């Protein structure tokens, strides 16, 4: 009785490697998107904290800092977006 050993053909190996590469790129792309989403969440959480702190200040103190209660939320978000972009 002879035993048969099976050797993968070069074509099968190449297809397997190509599929593995596609899975890696897909996973890496998803990871990058999740990391960007997480960083955005962290930035907006920090902005919310800054807003809470500033919203407790008097109108006079906000004015001294160049801020207005009417536009405080927008100013804080814009500041956060500028900081995240740099």
PDB file with SEQRES, HELIX, SHEET and CRYST1 records, atoms N, CA, C and O in Angstrom:
SEQRES   1 A   86  UNK UNK UNK UNK UNK UNK UNK UNK UNK UNK UNK UNK UNK          
SEQRES   2 A   86  UNK UNK UNK UNK UNK UNK UNK UNK UNK UNK UNK UNK UNK          
SEQRES   3 A   86  UNK UNK UNK UNK UNK UNK UNK UNK UNK UNK UNK UNK UNK          
SEQRES   4 A   86  UNK UNK UNK UNK UNK UNK UNK UNK UNK UNK UNK UNK UNK          
SEQRES   5 A   86  UNK UNK UNK UNK UNK UNK UNK UNK UNK UNK UNK UNK UNK          
SEQRES   6 A   86  UNK UNK UNK UNK UNK UNK UNK UNK UNK UNK UNK UNK UNK          
SEQRES   7 A   86  UNK UNK UNK UNK UNK UNK UNK UNK                              
HELIX    1 AA1 UNK A   10  UNK A   55  1                                  46    
HELIX    2 AA2 UNK A   59  UNK A   64  1                                   6    
HELIX    3 AA3 UNK A   69  UNK A   71  5                                   3    
HELIX    4 AA4 UNK A   72  UNK A   85  1                                  14    
CRYST1    1.000    1.000    1.000  90.00  90.00  90.00 P 1           1          
ATOM      1  N   UNK A   1       0.838  -1.155   0.000  1.00  0.00           N  
ATOM      2  CA  UNK A   1       0.000   0.000   0.000  1.00  0.00           C  
ATOM      3  C   UNK A   1       0.898   1.238   0.000  1.00  0.00           C  
ATOM      4  O   UNK A   1       1.877   1.315   0.743  1.00  0.00           O  
ATOM      5  N   UNK A   2       0.558   2.163  -0.813  1.00  0.00           N  
ATOM      6  CA  UNK A   2       1.350   3.394  -0.872  1.00  0.00           C  
ATOM      7  C   UNK A   2       0.533   4.533  -0.276  1.00  0.00           C  
ATOM      8  O   UNK A   2      -0.682   4.620  -0.450  1.00  0.00           O  
ATOM      9  N   UNK A   3       1.239   5.389   0.421  1.00  0.00           N  
ATOM     10  CA  UNK A   3       0.533   6.536   0.997  1.00  0.00           C  
ATOM     11  C   UNK A   3       0.639   7.713   0.041  1.00  0.00           C  
ATOM     12  O   UNK A   3       1.663   7.922  -0.610  1.00  0.00           O  
ATOM     13  N   UNK A   4      -0.409   8.450  -0.025  1.00  0.00           N  
ATOM     14  CA  UNK A   4      -0.418   9.609  -0.921  1.00  0.00           C  
ATOM     15  C   UNK A   4      -0.265  10.868  -0.076  1.00  0.00           C  
ATOM     16  O   UNK A   4      -0.963  11.061   0.919  1.00  0.00           O  
ATOM     17  N   UNK A   5       0.622  11.679  -0.480  1.00  0.00           N  
ATOM     18  CA  UNK A   5       0.756  12.979   0.171  1.00  0.00           C  
ATOM     19  C   UNK A   5       0.241  14.017  -0.801  1.00  0.00           C  
ATOM     20  O   UNK A   5       0.488  13.948  -2.004  1.00  0.00           O  
ATOM     21  N   UNK A   6      -0.454  14.947  -0.274  1.00  0.00           N  
ATOM     22  CA  UNK A   6      -0.977  15.989  -1.154  1.00  0.00           C  
ATOM     23  C   UNK A   6      -0.169  17.255  -0.958  1.00  0.00           C  
ATOM     24  O   UNK A   6       0.026  17.720   0.165  1.00  0.00           O  
ATOM     25  N   UNK A   7       0.277  17.778  -2.015  1.00  0.00           N  
ATOM     26  CA  UNK A   7       1.024  19.030  -2.023  1.00  0.00           C  
ATOM     27  C   UNK A   7       0.119  20.097  -2.632  1.00  0.00           C  
ATOM     28  O   UNK A   7      -0.463  19.884  -3.695  1.00  0.00           O  
ATOM     29  N   UNK A   8       0.000  21.230  -1.970  1.00  0.00           N  
ATOM     30  CA  UNK A   8      -0.819  22.287  -2.575  1.00  0.00           C  
ATOM     31  C   UNK A   8      -0.149  22.785  -3.851  1.00  0.00           C  
ATOM     32  O   UNK A   8       1.070  22.929  -3.932  1.00  0.00           O  
ATOM     33  N   UNK A   9      -0.963  23.031  -4.803  1.00  0.00           N  
ATOM     34  CA  UNK A   9      -0.441  23.565  -6.062  1.00  0.00           C  
ATOM     35  C   UNK A   9      -0.123  25.041  -5.887  1.00  0.00           C  
ATOM     36  O   UNK A   9      -0.685  25.714  -5.024  1.00  0.00           O  
ATOM     37  N   UNK A  10       0.764  25.521  -6.699  1.00  0.00           N  
ATOM     38  CA  UNK A  10       1.162  26.924  -6.605  1.00  0.00           C  
ATOM     39  C   UNK A  10      -0.029  27.858  -6.778  1.00  0.00           C  
ATOM     40  O   UNK A  10      -0.101  28.899  -6.124  1.00  0.00           O  
ATOM     41  N   UNK A  11      -0.956  27.497  -7.648  1.00  0.00           N  
ATOM     42  CA  UNK A  11      -2.134  28.332  -7.875  1.00  0.00           C  
ATOM     43  C   UNK A  11      -3.018  28.417  -6.645  1.00  0.00           C  
ATOM     44  O   UNK A  11      -3.548  29.482  -6.329  1.00  0.00           O  
ATOM     45  N   UNK A  12      -3.181  27.301  -5.949  1.00  0.00           N  
ATOM     46  CA  UNK A  12      -3.991  27.301  -4.728  1.00  0.00           C  
ATOM     47  C   UNK A  12      -3.337  28.177  -3.659  1.00  0.00           C  
ATOM     48  O   UNK A  12      -4.008  28.935  -2.958  1.00  0.00           O  
ATOM     49  N   UNK A  13      -2.031  28.056  -3.553  1.00  0.00           N  
ATOM     50  CA  UNK A  13      -1.307  28.847  -2.570  1.00  0.00           C  
ATOM     51  C   UNK A  13      -1.453  30.340  -2.869  1.00  0.00           C  
ATOM     52  O   UNK A  13      -1.664  31.141  -1.959  1.00  0.00           O  
ATOM     53  N   UNK A  14      -1.341  30.704  -4.128  1.00  0.00           N  
ATOM     54  CA  UNK A  14      -1.455  32.113  -4.521  1.00  0.00           C  
ATOM     55  C   UNK A  14      -2.859  32.634  -4.218  1.00  0.00           C  
ATOM     56  O   UNK A  14      -3.012  33.762  -3.749  1.00  0.00           O  
ATOM     57  N   UNK A  15      -3.887  31.821  -4.483  1.00  0.00           N  
ATOM     58  CA  UNK A  15      -5.263  32.245  -4.188  1.00  0.00           C  
ATOM     59  C   UNK A  15      -5.456  32.427  -2.678  1.00  0.00           C  
ATOM     60  O   UNK A  15      -6.096  33.378  -2.229  1.00  0.00           O  
ATOM     61  N   UNK A  16      -4.896  31.506  -1.920  1.00  0.00           N  
ATOM     62  CA  UNK A  16      -4.995  31.609  -0.460  1.00  0.00           C  
ATOM     63  C   UNK A  16      -4.310  32.882   0.031  1.00  0.00           C  
ATOM     64  O   UNK A  16      -4.867  33.594   0.867  1.00  0.00           O  
ATOM     65  N   UNK A  17      -3.147  33.172  -0.458  1.00  0.00           N  
ATOM     66  CA  UNK A  17      -2.412  34.374  -0.050  1.00  0.00           C  
ATOM     67  C   UNK A  17      -3.148  35.642  -0.471  1.00  0.00           C  
ATOM     68  O   UNK A  17      -3.168  36.624   0.271  1.00  0.00           O  
ATOM     69  N   UNK A  18      -3.749  35.627  -1.650  1.00  0.00           N  
ATOM     70  CA  UNK A  18      -4.496  36.793  -2.118  1.00  0.00           C  
ATOM     71  C   UNK A  18      -5.707  37.037  -1.219  1.00  0.00           C  
ATOM     72  O   UNK A  18      -6.003  38.178  -0.863  1.00  0.00           O  
ATOM     73  N   UNK A  19      -6.405  35.961  -0.856  1.00  0.00           N  
ATOM     74  CA  UNK A  19      -7.571  36.102   0.029  1.00  0.00           C  
ATOM     75  C   UNK A  19      -7.132  36.607   1.400  1.00  0.00           C  
ATOM     76  O   UNK A  19      -7.804  37.443   2.003  1.00  0.00           O  
ATOM     77  N   UNK A  20      -6.020  36.106   1.881  1.00  0.00           N  
ATOM     78  CA  UNK A  20      -5.507  36.556   3.173  1.00  0.00           C  
ATOM     79  C   UNK A  20      -5.164  38.045   3.123  1.00  0.00           C  
ATOM     80  O   UNK A  20      -5.440  38.779   4.072  1.00  0.00           O  
ATOM     81  N   UNK A  21      -4.571  38.484   2.034  1.00  0.00           N  
ATOM     82  CA  UNK A  21      -4.236  39.905   1.869  1.00  0.00           C  
ATOM     83  C   UNK A  21      -5.479  40.775   1.848  1.00  0.00           C  
ATOM     84  O   UNK A  21      -5.494  41.856   2.435  1.00  0.00           O  
ATOM     85  N   UNK A  22      -6.536  40.303   1.166  1.00  0.00           N  
ATOM     86  CA  UNK A  22      -7.786  41.075   1.133  1.00  0.00           C  
ATOM     87  C   UNK A  22      -8.400  41.184   2.532  1.00  0.00           C  
ATOM     88  O   UNK A  22      -8.874  42.251   2.920  1.00  0.00           O  
ATOM     89  N   UNK A  23      -8.392  40.087   3.284  1.00  0.00           N  
ATOM     90  CA  UNK A  23      -8.930  40.116   4.645  1.00  0.00           C  
ATOM     91  C   UNK A  23      -8.124  41.081   5.515  1.00  0.00           C  
ATOM     92  O   UNK A  23      -8.687  41.822   6.321  1.00  0.00           O  
ATOM     93  N   UNK A  24      -6.802  41.064   5.344  1.00  0.00           N  
ATOM     94  CA  UNK A  24      -5.952  41.958   6.135  1.00  0.00           C  
ATOM     95  C   UNK A  24      -6.267  43.415   5.807  1.00  0.00           C  
ATOM     96  O   UNK A  24      -6.408  44.236   6.714  1.00  0.00           O  
ATOM     97  N   UNK A  25      -6.377  43.742   4.523  1.00  0.00           N  
ATOM     98  CA  UNK A  25      -6.679  45.127   4.137  1.00  0.00           C  
ATOM     99  C   UNK A  25      -8.055  45.544   4.642  1.00  0.00           C  
ATOM    100  O   UNK A  25      -8.229  46.671   5.106  1.00  0.00           O  
ATOM    101  N   UNK A  26      -9.036  44.644   4.554  1.00  0.00           N  
ATOM    102  CA  UNK A  26     -10.381  44.938   5.032  1.00  0.00           C  
ATOM    103  C   UNK A  26     -10.347  45.213   6.535  1.00  0.00           C  
ATOM    104  O   UNK A  26     -10.932  46.185   7.012  1.00  0.00           O  
ATOM    105  N   UNK A  27      -9.654  44.344   7.275  1.00  0.00           N  
ATOM    106  CA  UNK A  27      -9.559  44.502   8.731  1.00  0.00           C  
ATOM    107  C   UNK A  27      -8.827  45.786   9.091  1.00  0.00           C  
ATOM    108  O   UNK A  27      -9.258  46.519   9.981  1.00  0.00           O  
ATOM    109  N   UNK A  28      -7.736  46.060   8.412  1.00  0.00           N  
ATOM    110  CA  UNK A  28      -6.961  47.276   8.689  1.00  0.00           C  
ATOM    111  C   UNK A  28      -7.801  48.518   8.405  1.00  0.00           C  
ATOM    112  O   UNK A  28      -7.754  49.486   9.163  1.00  0.00           O  
ATOM    113  N   UNK A  29      -8.569  48.492   7.314  1.00  0.00           N  
ATOM    114  CA  UNK A  29      -9.436  49.624   6.981  1.00  0.00           C  
ATOM    115  C   UNK A  29     -10.512  49.843   8.033  1.00  0.00           C  
ATOM    116  O   UNK A  29     -10.794  50.978   8.416  1.00  0.00           O  
ATOM    117  N   UNK A  30     -11.109  48.754   8.496  1.00  0.00           N  
ATOM    118  CA  UNK A  30     -12.140  48.860   9.538  1.00  0.00           C  
ATOM    119  C   UNK A  30     -11.525  49.371  10.838  1.00  0.00           C  
ATOM    120  O   UNK A  30     -12.125  50.194  11.529  1.00  0.00           O  
ATOM    121  N   UNK A  31     -10.344  48.891  11.167  1.00  0.00           N  
ATOM    122  CA  UNK A  31      -9.677  49.351  12.383  1.00  0.00           C  
ATOM    123  C   UNK A  31      -9.392  50.845  12.308  1.00  0.00           C  
ATOM    124  O   UNK A  31      -9.591  51.560  13.290  1.00  0.00           O  
ATOM    125  N   UNK A  32      -8.935  51.321  11.171  1.00  0.00           N  
ATOM    126  CA  UNK A  32      -8.644  52.750  11.007  1.00  0.00           C  
ATOM    127  C   UNK A  32      -9.918  53.585  11.181  1.00  0.00           C  
ATOM    128  O   UNK A  32      -9.888  54.649  11.800  1.00  0.00           O  
ATOM    129  N   UNK A  33     -11.033  53.095  10.633  1.00  0.00           N  
ATOM    130  CA  UNK A  33     -12.299  53.834  10.785  1.00  0.00           C  
ATOM    131  C   UNK A  33     -12.761  53.845  12.234  1.00  0.00           C  
ATOM    132  O   UNK A  33     -13.247  54.863  12.726  1.00  0.00           O  
ATOM    133  N   UNK A  34     -12.612  52.715  12.919  1.00  0.00           N  
ATOM    134  CA  UNK A  34     -13.003  52.666  14.331  1.00  0.00           C  
ATOM    135  C   UNK A  34     -12.111  53.575  15.171  1.00  0.00           C  
ATOM    136  O   UNK A  34     -12.594  54.236  16.091  1.00  0.00           O  
ATOM    137  N   UNK A  35     -10.827  53.615  14.867  1.00  0.00           N  
ATOM    138  CA  UNK A  35      -9.906  54.479  15.616  1.00  0.00           C  
ATOM    139  C   UNK A  35     -10.265  55.952  15.402  1.00  0.00           C  
ATOM    140  O   UNK A  35     -10.221  56.744  16.343  1.00  0.00           O  
ATOM    141  N   UNK A  36     -10.615  56.316  14.178  1.00  0.00           N  
ATOM    142  CA  UNK A  36     -11.008  57.695  13.891  1.00  0.00           C  
ATOM    143  C   UNK A  36     -12.304  58.047  14.621  1.00  0.00           C  
ATOM    144  O   UNK A  36     -12.438  59.145  15.161  1.00  0.00           O  
ATOM    145  N   UNK A  37     -13.260  57.111  14.636  1.00  0.00           N  
ATOM    146  CA  UNK A  37     -14.514  57.331  15.348  1.00  0.00           C  
ATOM    147  C   UNK A  37     -14.253  57.520  16.844  1.00  0.00           C  
ATOM    148  O   UNK A  37     -14.816  58.416  17.471  1.00  0.00           O  
ATOM    149  N   UNK A  38     -13.405  56.677  17.400  1.00  0.00           N  
ATOM    150  CA  UNK A  38     -13.086  56.759  18.819  1.00  0.00           C  
ATOM    151  C   UNK A  38     -12.414  58.099  19.144  1.00  0.00           C  
ATOM    152  O   UNK A  38     -12.744  58.731  20.147  1.00  0.00           O  
ATOM    153  N   UNK A  39     -11.483  58.527  18.304  1.00  0.00           N  
ATOM    154  CA  UNK A  39     -10.803  59.812  18.526  1.00  0.00           C  
ATOM    155  C   UNK A  39     -11.807  60.968  18.482  1.00  0.00           C  
ATOM    156  O   UNK A  39     -11.696  61.915  19.261  1.00  0.00           O  
ATOM    157  N   UNK A  40     -12.778  60.893  17.580  1.00  0.00           N  
ATOM    158  CA  UNK A  40     -13.815  61.922  17.500  1.00  0.00           C  
ATOM    159  C   UNK A  40     -14.653  61.942  18.779  1.00  0.00           C  
ATOM    160  O   UNK A  40     -14.983  63.007  19.302  1.00  0.00           O  
ATOM    161  N   UNK A  41     -14.991  60.750  19.271  1.00  0.00           N  
ATOM    162  CA  UNK A  41     -15.754  60.674  20.527  1.00  0.00           C  
ATOM    163  C   UNK A  41     -14.980  61.313  21.679  1.00  0.00           C  
ATOM    164  O   UNK A  41     -15.551  62.046  22.486  1.00  0.00           O  
ATOM    165  N   UNK A  42     -13.692  61.034  21.750  1.00  0.00           N  
ATOM    166  CA  UNK A  42     -12.857  61.606  22.812  1.00  0.00           C  
ATOM    167  C   UNK A  42     -12.818  63.125  22.693  1.00  0.00           C  
ATOM    168  O   UNK A  42     -12.931  63.832  23.694  1.00  0.00           O  
ATOM    169  N   UNK A  43     -12.659  63.626  21.469  1.00  0.00           N  
ATOM    170  CA  UNK A  43     -12.612  65.079  21.257  1.00  0.00           C  
ATOM    171  C   UNK A  43     -13.911  65.753  21.687  1.00  0.00           C  
ATOM    172  O   UNK A  43     -13.890  66.783  22.361  1.00  0.00           O  
ATOM    173  N   UNK A  44     -15.039  65.166  21.295  1.00  0.00           N  
ATOM    174  CA  UNK A  44     -16.320  65.787  21.646  1.00  0.00           C  
ATOM    175  C   UNK A  44     -16.637  65.626  23.127  1.00  0.00           C  
ATOM    176  O   UNK A  44     -17.335  66.464  23.698  1.00  0.00           O  
ATOM    177  N   UNK A  45     -16.152  64.596  23.744  1.00  0.00           N  
ATOM    178  CA  UNK A  45     -16.323  64.449  25.187  1.00  0.00           C  
ATOM    179  C   UNK A  45     -15.550  65.564  25.902  1.00  0.00           C  
ATOM    180  O   UNK A  45     -16.050  66.162  26.854  1.00  0.00           O  
ATOM    181  N   UNK A  46     -14.344  65.832  25.440  1.00  0.00           N  
ATOM    182  CA  UNK A  46     -13.547  66.925  26.013  1.00  0.00           C  
ATOM    183  C   UNK A  46     -14.241  68.271  25.784  1.00  0.00           C  
ATOM    184  O   UNK A  46     -14.248  69.127  26.668  1.00  0.00           O  
ATOM    185  N   UNK A  47     -14.822  68.453  24.594  1.00  0.00           N  
ATOM    186  CA  UNK A  47     -15.525  69.699  24.299  1.00  0.00           C  
ATOM    187  C   UNK A  47     -16.744  69.853  25.210  1.00  0.00           C  
ATOM    188  O   UNK A  47     -17.050  70.958  25.656  1.00  0.00           O  
ATOM    189  N   UNK A  48     -17.430  68.761  25.483  1.00  0.00           N  
ATOM    190  CA  UNK A  48     -18.588  68.828  26.381  1.00  0.00           C  
ATOM    191  C   UNK A  48     -18.160  69.252  27.777  1.00  0.00           C  
ATOM    192  O   UNK A  48     -18.842  70.040  28.432  1.00  0.00           O  
ATOM    193  N   UNK A  49     -17.031  68.728  28.225  1.00  0.00           N  
ATOM    194  CA  UNK A  49     -16.514  69.133  29.531  1.00  0.00           C  
ATOM    195  C   UNK A  49     -16.145  70.599  29.569  1.00  0.00           C  
ATOM    196  O   UNK A  49     -16.415  71.297  30.546  1.00  0.00           O  
ATOM    197  N   UNK A  50     -15.519  71.063  28.484  1.00  0.00           N  
ATOM    198  CA  UNK A  50     -15.143  72.476  28.401  1.00  0.00           C  
ATOM    199  C   UNK A  50     -16.401  73.349  28.404  1.00  0.00           C  
ATOM    200  O   UNK A  50     -16.440  74.384  29.069  1.00  0.00           O  
ATOM    201  N   UNK A  51     -17.424  72.929  27.662  1.00  0.00           N  
ATOM    202  CA  UNK A  51     -18.679  73.692  27.624  1.00  0.00           C  
ATOM    203  C   UNK A  51     -19.299  73.765  29.015  1.00  0.00           C  
ATOM    204  O   UNK A  51     -19.734  74.831  29.453  1.00  0.00           O  
ATOM    205  N   UNK A  52     -19.337  72.638  29.700  1.00  0.00           N  
ATOM    206  CA  UNK A  52     -19.929  72.634  31.052  1.00  0.00           C  
ATOM    207  C   UNK A  52     -19.199  73.605  31.969  1.00  0.00           C  
ATOM    208  O   UNK A  52     -19.819  74.342  32.736  1.00  0.00           O  
ATOM    209  N   UNK A  53     -17.868  73.594  31.878  1.00  0.00           N  
ATOM    210  CA  UNK A  53     -17.067  74.508  32.714  1.00  0.00           C  
ATOM    211  C   UNK A  53     -17.361  75.967  32.380  1.00  0.00           C  
ATOM    212  O   UNK A  53     -17.609  76.782  33.268  1.00  0.00           O  
ATOM    213  N   UNK A  54     -17.330  76.282  31.083  1.00  0.00           N  
ATOM    214  CA  UNK A  54     -17.525  77.670  30.655  1.00  0.00           C  
ATOM    215  C   UNK A  54     -18.955  78.145  30.887  1.00  0.00           C  
ATOM    216  O   UNK A  54     -19.177  79.322  31.169  1.00  0.00           O  
ATOM    217  N   UNK A  55     -19.920  77.246  30.771  1.00  0.00           N  
ATOM    218  CA  UNK A  55     -21.318  77.669  30.915  1.00  0.00           C  
ATOM    219  C   UNK A  55     -21.631  78.090  32.345  1.00  0.00           C  
ATOM    220  O   UNK A  55     -22.626  78.773  32.586  1.00  0.00           O  
ATOM    221  N   UNK A  56     -20.802  77.694  33.283  1.00  0.00           N  
ATOM    222  CA  UNK A  56     -21.007  78.099  34.678  1.00  0.00           C  
ATOM    223  C   UNK A  56     -20.512  79.524  34.961  1.00  0.00           C  
ATOM    224  O   UNK A  56     -20.832  80.104  35.998  1.00  0.00           O  
ATOM    225  N   UNK A  57     -19.737  80.075  34.039  1.00  0.00           N  
ATOM    226  CA  UNK A  57     -19.189  81.416  34.241  1.00  0.00           C  
ATOM    227  C   UNK A  57     -20.257  82.474  34.021  1.00  0.00           C  
ATOM    228  O   UNK A  57     -21.249  82.247  33.328  1.00  0.00           O  
ATOM    229  N   UNK A  58     -20.037  83.622  34.617  1.00  0.00           N  
ATOM    230  CA  UNK A  58     -20.963  84.746  34.430  1.00  0.00           C  
ATOM    231  C   UNK A  58     -20.804  85.296  33.013  1.00  0.00           C  
ATOM    232  O   UNK A  58     -19.810  85.038  32.335  1.00  0.00           O  
ATOM    233  N   UNK A  59     -21.810  86.060  32.586  1.00  0.00           N  
ATOM    234  CA  UNK A  59     -21.738  86.692  31.268  1.00  0.00           C  
ATOM    235  C   UNK A  59     -20.539  87.630  31.182  1.00  0.00           C  
ATOM    236  O   UNK A  59     -19.887  87.717  30.141  1.00  0.00           O  
ATOM    237  N   UNK A  60     -20.247  88.333  32.278  1.00  0.00           N  
ATOM    238  CA  UNK A  60     -19.105  89.255  32.295  1.00  0.00           C  
ATOM    239  C   UNK A  60     -17.788  88.497  32.117  1.00  0.00           C  
ATOM    240  O   UNK A  60     -16.904  88.952  31.391  1.00  0.00           O  
ATOM    241  N   UNK A  61     -17.655  87.348  32.773  1.00  0.00           N  
ATOM    242  CA  UNK A  61     -16.421  86.558  32.652  1.00  0.00           C  
ATOM    243  C   UNK A  61     -16.300  85.961  31.250  1.00  0.00           C  
ATOM    244  O   UNK A  61     -15.204  85.904  30.692  1.00  0.00           O  
ATOM    245  N   UNK A  62     -17.406  85.522  30.690  1.00  0.00           N  
ATOM    246  CA  UNK A  62     -17.370  85.010  29.311  1.00  0.00           C  
ATOM    247  C   UNK A  62     -16.936  86.119  28.352  1.00  0.00           C  
ATOM    248  O   UNK A  62     -16.115  85.899  27.461  1.00  0.00           O  
ATOM    249  N   UNK A  63     -17.503  87.317  28.547  1.00  0.00           N  
ATOM    250  CA  UNK A  63     -17.150  88.447  27.682  1.00  0.00           C  
ATOM    251  C   UNK A  63     -15.671  88.775  27.809  1.00  0.00           C  
ATOM    252  O   UNK A  63     -15.013  89.075  26.813  1.00  0.00           O  
ATOM    253  N   UNK A  64     -15.139  88.719  29.039  1.00  0.00           N  
ATOM    254  CA  UNK A  64     -13.713  88.983  29.253  1.00  0.00           C  
ATOM    255  C   UNK A  64     -12.846  87.988  28.470  1.00  0.00           C  
ATOM    256  O   UNK A  64     -11.738  88.316  28.044  1.00  0.00           O  
ATOM    257  N   UNK A  65     -13.358  86.791  28.291  1.00  0.00           N  
ATOM    258  CA  UNK A  65     -12.632  85.762  27.538  1.00  0.00           C  
ATOM    259  C   UNK A  65     -12.948  85.792  26.050  1.00  0.00           C  
ATOM    260  O   UNK A  65     -12.469  84.955  25.284  1.00  0.00           O  
ATOM    261  N   UNK A  66     -13.754  86.761  25.652  1.00  0.00           N  
ATOM    262  CA  UNK A  66     -14.082  86.890  24.231  1.00  0.00           C  
ATOM    263  C   UNK A  66     -15.165  85.925  23.784  1.00  0.00           C  
ATOM    264  O   UNK A  66     -15.244  85.582  22.605  1.00  0.00           O  
ATOM    265  N   UNK A  67     -15.997  85.486  24.713  1.00  0.00           N  
ATOM    266  CA  UNK A  67     -17.048  84.522  24.401  1.00  0.00           C  
ATOM    267  C   UNK A  67     -18.414  85.119  24.714  1.00  0.00           C  
ATOM    268  O   UNK A  67     -18.525  86.077  25.479  1.00  0.00           O  
ATOM    269  N   UNK A  68     -19.429  84.555  24.126  1.00  0.00           N  
ATOM    270  CA  UNK A  68     -20.807  84.971  24.368  1.00  0.00           C  
ATOM    271  C   UNK A  68     -21.612  83.727  24.724  1.00  0.00           C  
ATOM    272  O   UNK A  68     -21.400  82.662  24.144  1.00  0.00           O  
ATOM    273  N   UNK A  69     -22.521  83.856  25.659  1.00  0.00           N  
ATOM    274  CA  UNK A  69     -23.365  82.719  26.042  1.00  0.00           C  
ATOM    275  C   UNK A  69     -24.190  82.236  24.842  1.00  0.00           C  
ATOM    276  O   UNK A  69     -24.460  81.043  24.707  1.00  0.00           O  
ATOM    277  N   UNK A  70     -24.586  83.171  23.978  1.00  0.00           N  
ATOM    278  CA  UNK A  70     -25.406  82.824  22.808  1.00  0.00           C  
ATOM    279  C   UNK A  70     -24.690  81.896  21.841  1.00  0.00           C  
ATOM    280  O   UNK A  70     -25.327  81.066  21.192  1.00  0.00           O  
ATOM    281  N   UNK A  71     -23.389  82.025  21.739  1.00  0.00           N  
ATOM    282  CA  UNK A  71     -22.633  81.223  20.765  1.00  0.00           C  
ATOM    283  C   UNK A  71     -21.636  80.279  21.441  1.00  0.00           C  
ATOM    284  O   UNK A  71     -20.746  79.741  20.783  1.00  0.00           O  
ATOM    285  N   UNK A  72     -21.782  80.083  22.732  1.00  0.00           N  
ATOM    286  CA  UNK A  72     -20.797  79.301  23.483  1.00  0.00           C  
ATOM    287  C   UNK A  72     -20.639  77.875  22.948  1.00  0.00           C  
ATOM    288  O   UNK A  72     -19.514  77.417  22.753  1.00  0.00           O  
ATOM    289  N   UNK A  73     -21.735  77.175  22.711  1.00  0.00           N  
ATOM    290  CA  UNK A  73     -21.651  75.790  22.233  1.00  0.00           C  
ATOM    291  C   UNK A  73     -20.927  75.725  20.892  1.00  0.00           C  
ATOM    292  O   UNK A  73     -20.053  74.880  20.699  1.00  0.00           O  
ATOM    293  N   UNK A  74     -21.285  76.608  19.971  1.00  0.00           N  
ATOM    294  CA  UNK A  74     -20.646  76.622  18.658  1.00  0.00           C  
ATOM    295  C   UNK A  74     -19.164  76.957  18.786  1.00  0.00           C  
ATOM    296  O   UNK A  74     -18.330  76.328  18.135  1.00  0.00           O  
ATOM    297  N   UNK A  75     -18.827  77.942  19.619  1.00  0.00           N  
ATOM    298  CA  UNK A  75     -17.432  78.332  19.803  1.00  0.00           C  
ATOM    299  C   UNK A  75     -16.600  77.187  20.367  1.00  0.00           C  
ATOM    300  O   UNK A  75     -15.469  76.964  19.935  1.00  0.00           O  
ATOM    301  N   UNK A  76     -17.163  76.464  21.332  1.00  0.00           N  
ATOM    302  CA  UNK A  76     -16.433  75.338  21.938  1.00  0.00           C  
ATOM    303  C   UNK A  76     -16.224  74.238  20.904  1.00  0.00           C  
ATOM    304  O   UNK A  76     -15.131  73.681  20.811  1.00  0.00           O  
ATOM    305  N   UNK A  77     -17.263  73.915  20.124  1.00  0.00           N  
ATOM    306  CA  UNK A  77     -17.126  72.868  19.094  1.00  0.00           C  
ATOM    307  C   UNK A  77     -16.104  73.271  18.032  1.00  0.00           C  
ATOM    308  O   UNK A  77     -15.283  72.452  17.618  1.00  0.00           O  
ATOM    309  N   UNK A  78     -16.151  74.514  17.595  1.00  0.00           N  
ATOM    310  CA  UNK A  78     -15.180  74.973  16.598  1.00  0.00           C  
ATOM    311  C   UNK A  78     -13.767  74.910  17.146  1.00  0.00           C  
ATOM    312  O   UNK A  78     -12.840  74.520  16.437  1.00  0.00           O  
ATOM    313  N   UNK A  79     -13.599  75.285  18.387  1.00  0.00           N  
ATOM    314  CA  UNK A  79     -12.284  75.228  19.016  1.00  0.00           C  
ATOM    315  C   UNK A  79     -11.787  73.779  19.090  1.00  0.00           C  
ATOM    316  O   UNK A  79     -10.614  73.499  18.844  1.00  0.00           O  
ATOM    317  N   UNK A  80     -12.690  72.880  19.429  1.00  0.00           N  
ATOM    318  CA  UNK A  80     -12.331  71.463  19.517  1.00  0.00           C  
ATOM    319  C   UNK A  80     -11.940  70.914  18.159  1.00  0.00           C  
ATOM    320  O   UNK A  80     -10.977  70.157  18.042  1.00  0.00           O  
ATOM    321  N   UNK A  81     -12.689  71.296  17.131  1.00  0.00           N  
ATOM    322  CA  UNK A  81     -12.386  70.819  15.768  1.00  0.00           C  
ATOM    323  C   UNK A  81     -11.043  71.361  15.273  1.00  0.00           C  
ATOM    324  O   UNK A  81     -10.284  70.650  14.614  1.00  0.00           O  
ATOM    325  N   UNK A  82     -10.757  72.627  15.597  1.00  0.00           N  
ATOM    326  CA  UNK A  82      -9.450  73.196  15.215  1.00  0.00           C  
ATOM    327  C   UNK A  82      -8.319  72.450  15.913  1.00  0.00           C  
ATOM    328  O   UNK A  82      -7.307  72.123  15.293  1.00  0.00           O  
ATOM    329  N   UNK A  83      -8.497  72.180  17.214  1.00  0.00           N  
ATOM    330  CA  UNK A  83      -7.463  71.477  17.978  1.00  0.00           C  
ATOM    331  C   UNK A  83      -7.251  70.070  17.444  1.00  0.00           C  
ATOM    332  O   UNK A  83      -6.116  69.597  17.385  1.00  0.00           O  
ATOM    333  N   UNK A  84      -8.323  69.397  17.055  1.00  0.00           N  
ATOM    334  CA  UNK A  84      -8.220  68.032  16.536  1.00  0.00           C  
ATOM    335  C   UNK A  84      -7.550  68.016  15.172  1.00  0.00           C  
ATOM    336  O   UNK A  84      -6.873  67.047  14.829  1.00  0.00           O  
ATOM    337  N   UNK A  85      -7.727  69.072  14.389  1.00  0.00           N  
ATOM    338  CA  UNK A  85      -7.135  69.140  13.058  1.00  0.00           C  
ATOM    339  C   UNK A  85      -5.661  69.449  13.058  1.00  0.00           C  
ATOM    340  O   UNK A  85      -4.999  69.229  12.044  1.00  0.00           O  
ATOM    341  N   UNK A  86      -5.118  69.946  14.139  1.00  0.00           N  
ATOM    342  CA  UNK A  86      -3.702  70.327  14.165  1.00  0.00           C  
ATOM    343  C   UNK A  86      -2.818  69.222  14.659  1.00  0.00           C  
ATOM    344  O   UNK A  86      -1.602  69.392  14.737  1.00  0.00           O  
TER     345      UNK A  86                                                      
END                                                                             
